[in-house]
Amino acid sequence: MFGLSELVIILIVVIAVIAVKKGPELVRSAGKSARILKAEARATQDPQPAPQVIPGEVVEPGERSRETGTA
């Protein structure tokens, strides 16, 4: 039938055919995953920005709001 060397050559040809069809898709997917991983790693290393305080009117509990007329 077939010897070991023939089977190895057939296996290499089959892998090459599959790689030609699926190769670009696999590389694209791996690149996208690497970009996501890098972005997440950068986000965990960057300190969170301090919340900005917006000056405004302080409404005490129980006071009625002048604009809406509600408590």
Backbone as a chain_set.jsonl record, in Angstrom:
{"seq": "MFGLSELVIILIVVIAVIAVKKGPELVRSAGKSARILKAEARATQDPQPAPQVIPGEVVEPGERSRETGTA", "coords": {"N": [[0.838, -1.183, 0.0], [0.831, 1.986, 1.077], [3.838, 3.558, 2.037], [5.592, 4.846, 4.907], [6.846, 7.261, 4.257], [5.348, 8.153, 2.048], [2.864, 8.621, 3.224], [3.508, 10.712, 4.954], [4.148, 12.724, 3.116], [1.653, 13.051, 1.856], [0.178, 13.952, 4.066], [1.475, 16.384, 4.585], [0.825, 17.782, 2.251], [-1.977, 17.94, 2.496], [-2.204, 19.488, 4.836], [-1.012, 21.827, 3.898], [-2.87, 22.63, 1.932], [-5.145, 23.115, 3.498], [-4.119, 25.16, 5.107], [-3.746, 27.203, 3.242], [-6.359, 27.886, 2.634], [-7.576, 28.54, 5.127], [-5.7, 30.082, 6.41], [-5.358, 33.057, 6.174], [-7.675, 33.887, 7.538], [-7.276, 32.822, 10.097], [-4.945, 34.182, 10.892], [-5.85, 36.825, 10.866], [-7.779, 36.712, 12.898], [-6.146, 36.074, 15.091], [-4.576, 38.397, 15.207], [-6.518, 40.324, 15.831], [-7.312, 39.422, 18.352], [-4.908, 39.783, 19.745], [-4.67, 42.586, 19.665], [-6.895, 43.335, 21.24], [-6.194, 42.169, 23.676], [-3.857, 43.627, 24.263], [-4.906, 46.213, 24.525], [-6.587, 45.89, 26.746], [-4.684, 45.225, 28.695], [-3.221, 47.584, 28.786], [-5.203, 49.286, 29.738], [-5.593, 48.362, 32.329], [-3.208, 49.053, 33.514], [-3.024, 51.821, 33.395], [-3.658, 54.57, 35.513], [-6.821, 55.291, 36.958], [-8.652, 58.11, 35.887], [-9.242, 60.965, 37.936], [-12.452, 61.741, 39.211], [-14.296, 64.413, 37.758], [-15.242, 67.441, 39.237], [-18.147, 69.185, 39.012], [-19.09, 72.415, 39.352], [-21.999, 73.503, 41.011], [-25.396, 74.025, 42.068], [-26.213, 73.335, 45.408], [-28.515, 71.218, 46.777], [-30.305, 70.878, 49.598], [-31.569, 68.142, 51.551], [-35.088, 67.872, 51.616], [-35.532, 70.465, 50.818], [-37.274, 72.425, 48.406], [-37.009, 72.251, 44.915], [-36.289, 74.978, 42.828], [-36.64, 75.022, 40.096], [-38.205, 72.787, 39.241], [-40.205, 72.55, 41.107], [-40.534, 70.491, 42.838], [-39.791, 68.255, 45.534]], "CA": [[0.0, 0.0, 0.0], [1.638, 3.202, 1.195], [4.883, 3.536, 3.042], [5.559, 5.965, 5.852], [7.241, 8.501, 3.591], [4.224, 8.603, 1.221], [1.843, 9.162, 4.132], [3.995, 12.008, 5.438], [4.003, 13.68, 2.011], [0.214, 13.329, 1.72], [-0.212, 14.766, 5.222], [2.013, 17.739, 4.375], [0.028, 18.411, 1.19], [-3.301, 18.247, 3.064], [-2.027, 20.623, 5.755], [-0.746, 23.016, 3.082], [-4.13, 23.039, 1.3], [-5.99, 23.699, 4.555], [-3.501, 26.416, 5.541], [-3.986, 28.217, 2.22], [-7.76, 28.299, 2.724], [-7.918, 29.095, 6.437], [-4.583, 30.855, 6.955], [-5.629, 34.483, 6.39], [-8.709, 34.048, 8.565], [-6.661, 32.542, 11.392], [-4.009, 35.27, 11.201], [-6.667, 38.003, 11.171], [-8.381, 36.484, 14.207], [-5.082, 36.171, 16.092], [-4.212, 39.809, 15.318], [-7.592, 41.019, 16.543], [-7.216, 39.013, 19.754], [-3.724, 40.418, 20.321], [-4.983, 44.007, 19.885], [-7.809, 43.425, 22.378], [-5.415, 41.86, 24.879], [-2.96, 44.743, 24.527], [-5.718, 47.336, 24.993], [-7.028, 45.592, 28.111], [-3.516, 45.302, 29.578], [-2.918, 49.008, 28.939], [-6.262, 49.894, 30.547], [-5.413, 48.003, 33.734], [-2.006, 49.697, 34.03], [-3.241, 53.26, 33.494], [-4.476, 54.935, 36.669], [-8.13, 55.832, 36.619], [-8.683, 59.563, 36.068], [-10.061, 61.42, 39.05], [-13.729, 62.287, 38.741], [-14.319, 65.864, 37.692], [-16.295, 68.061, 40.026], [-18.817, 70.248, 38.275], [-19.722, 73.287, 40.336], [-23.43, 73.685, 40.792], [-26.205, 74.379, 43.222], [-26.39, 72.25, 46.355], [-29.89, 71.171, 47.265], [-30.379, 70.148, 50.86], [-32.746, 67.273, 51.6], [-36.292, 68.516, 52.117], [-35.714, 71.741, 50.126], [-37.954, 72.305, 47.127], [-36.237, 72.761, 43.8], [-36.927, 76.154, 42.239], [-36.942, 74.791, 38.679], [-39.263, 71.796, 38.997], [-41.257, 72.686, 42.093], [-40.681, 69.253, 43.595], [-38.836, 68.098, 46.631]], "C": [[0.885, 1.25, 0.0], [2.7, 2.992, 2.267], [4.768, 4.766, 3.932], [5.892, 7.288, 5.167], [6.111, 9.044, 2.7], [3.127, 9.227, 2.084], [2.244, 10.535, 4.67], [3.838, 13.062, 4.356], [2.533, 14.036, 1.806], [-0.27, 14.214, 2.859], [0.273, 16.2, 5.065], [1.204, 18.473, 3.31], [-1.351, 18.803, 1.726], [-3.207, 19.445, 4.007], [-1.786, 21.904, 4.981], [-2.025, 23.532, 2.438], [-5.049, 23.695, 2.322], [-5.428, 25.047, 4.996], [-3.74, 27.531, 4.538], [-5.407, 28.752, 2.331], [-8.056, 29.045, 4.017], [-6.851, 30.012, 7.023], [-4.891, 32.319, 7.199], [-6.667, 34.745, 7.481], [-8.129, 33.832, 9.965], [-5.72, 33.662, 11.824], [-4.776, 36.53, 11.588], [-7.275, 37.883, 12.567], [-7.333, 36.602, 15.323], [-4.651, 37.619, 16.29], [-5.246, 40.599, 16.093], [-7.544, 40.69, 18.036], [-6.028, 39.678, 20.444], [-3.972, 41.9, 20.586], [-5.888, 44.195, 21.083], [-7.048, 43.183, 23.674], [-4.5, 43.013, 25.251], [-3.734, 45.94, 25.084], [-6.182, 47.107, 26.427], [-5.861, 45.68, 29.094], [-3.144, 46.758, 29.829], [-3.945, 49.681, 29.85], [-6.094, 49.55, 32.023], [-4.183, 48.684, 34.338], [-2.192, 51.199, 34.211], [-4.07, 53.568, 34.736], [-5.797, 55.535, 36.19], [-8.115, 57.341, 36.825], [-9.62, 59.928, 37.216], [-11.374, 61.984, 38.507], [-13.684, 63.806, 38.762], [-15.505, 66.386, 38.493], [-16.854, 69.219, 39.209], [-19.51, 71.135, 39.294], [-21.199, 73.492, 39.992], [-24.112, 74.037, 42.097], [-26.361, 73.148, 44.105], [-27.81, 72.325, 46.881], [-29.896, 70.308, 48.51], [-31.621, 69.257, 50.835], [-33.933, 68.023, 52.208], [-36.533, 69.87, 51.47], [-36.453, 71.497, 48.815], [-37.074, 72.917, 46.04], [-36.999, 73.916, 43.173], [-37.388, 75.871, 40.801], [-38.138, 73.87, 38.488], [-40.419, 71.945, 39.972], [-41.507, 71.429, 42.88], [-39.618, 69.178, 44.659], [-37.618, 67.339, 46.215]], "O": [[1.595, 1.522, -0.968], [2.465, 2.325, 3.274], [3.917, 5.627, 3.704], [5.286, 8.316, 5.467], [5.933, 10.258, 2.605], [2.536, 10.24, 1.711], [1.399, 11.417, 4.819], [3.435, 14.187, 4.649], [2.205, 15.205, 1.603], [-1.052, 15.137, 2.631], [-0.459, 17.136, 5.386], [0.928, 19.664, 3.455], [-1.836, 19.895, 1.431], [-4.064, 20.327, 3.965], [-2.295, 22.96, 5.357], [-2.249, 24.742, 2.397], [-5.664, 24.722, 2.035], [-6.192, 25.982, 5.234], [-3.918, 28.685, 4.928], [-5.635, 29.947, 2.142], [-8.722, 30.08, 3.995], [-7.092, 30.657, 8.043], [-4.71, 32.798, 8.319], [-6.552, 35.701, 8.247], [-8.45, 34.567, 10.899], [-5.702, 34.044, 12.994], [-4.396, 37.224, 12.531], [-7.281, 38.85, 13.328], [-7.612, 37.17, 16.378], [-4.386, 38.034, 17.418], [-4.899, 41.446, 16.917], [-7.713, 41.571, 18.879], [-6.132, 40.09, 21.6], [-3.538, 42.425, 21.612], [-5.681, 45.117, 21.871], [-7.234, 43.904, 24.655], [-4.376, 43.348, 26.429], [-3.269, 46.604, 26.01], [-6.17, 48.035, 27.236], [-6.036, 46.161, 30.213], [-2.791, 47.128, 30.949], [-3.591, 50.551, 30.646], [-6.421, 50.366, 32.884], [-4.123, 48.874, 35.553], [-1.575, 51.791, 35.097], [-5.076, 52.904, 34.988], [-5.864, 56.194, 35.152], [-7.612, 57.811, 37.846], [-10.648, 59.286, 37.433], [-11.391, 62.631, 37.46], [-13.109, 64.411, 39.667], [-16.61, 65.847, 38.432], [-16.122, 70.11, 38.778], [-20.402, 70.687, 40.014], [-21.574, 73.633, 38.828], [-23.458, 74.312, 43.104], [-26.613, 72.05, 43.61], [-28.252, 73.365, 47.369], [-29.527, 69.134, 48.464], [-32.608, 69.581, 50.175], [-33.781, 68.728, 53.206], [-37.645, 70.389, 51.559], [-36.265, 70.456, 48.185], [-36.473, 73.973, 46.234], [-38.216, 73.843, 43.004], [-38.397, 76.412, 40.348], [-39.0, 74.147, 37.654], [-41.525, 71.497, 39.672], [-42.548, 71.287, 43.521], [-38.664, 69.955, 44.668], [-36.718, 67.123, 47.028]]}, "num_chains": 1, "name": "protein.A"}
